[in-house]
Amino acid sequence: MLVDVEYGYASLLGRRTSNQDRGACAPPWAFVLDGVGGSLHGAAAAQLGLAQLLLDAAVAPATFDPPAARESFMAELVEAAHRQVSSSLGSGGGSPTGQTTVSMAHFQFSGDSVVSVAVAAVGDSPVWVVGRDSAPVLVTPARGTPRGEAPTGLLGAGEHKAQFSCLTLACPARLVLATDGILALDRAARAGVVGDLRARPQECATRLAEAAIQAGGRDNTTVLVVDLWRGSSGLPGTLLPTVDGDHAFDAPRQPGSVR
């Protein structure tokens, strides 16, 4: 099927001294991770987890049928990323020195202008979806973790079971994956920006991240926006994570679009 995908990305420090967030869009996959455990170890956990997720997603089937096969594959992605973080950042049998949340989305088209979106999340990094005829829907935990506490589910931690959701949307559709820094912005303001499908993905991502910081957000705030519609065919594009930088994306070959 012929599909167009456009995506935008923004990542701001907030009041932190370094950025522990990572993210990538490799259609039909999107990932956002929020490292925990101090600036170096949290960033390393997010980077290691993302690298493993991208590696394994690259060999995913072109389509998943039946739908349950997609959830099983996403569970395998989570488990492999967890093993990578745990083995690389283990501390002699104790708790890993770095851990990370992960939220991922996979989109698969069926019929005319209809897309099935599957979301898997470990931790508290939120994901919203919005379709042509629907308001934004939050499909991961509705609130962040209290300040000073770590999320109960993390890659690299004992508890890392993913929560799964699957929705069917009419195109154009939008996916928004973010770290919990975005929750500094109130619900109405978030919904207004997420649901404005007239705004291009990069504009949407930048507006959300900047508004969260301006609203008093202290944490790193990262937003990945993916817009889906039907159009001309072409090779999928990929935004890859940098090895050692505050930003998880290199520049795409074309400015934020796949055609």
PyMOL commands that set and color helices and strands:
alter all, ss='L'
color gray80, all
select helices_A, chain A and resi 39-57+68-89+180-184+187-194+201-214
alter helices_A, ss='H'
color red, helices_A
select strands_A, chain A and resi 4-12+21-26+29-36+99-100+102-109+114-122+127-130+137-138+163-170+173-178+221-229+257-258
alter strands_A, ss='S'
color yellow, strands_A
deselect
rebuild
show_as cartoon
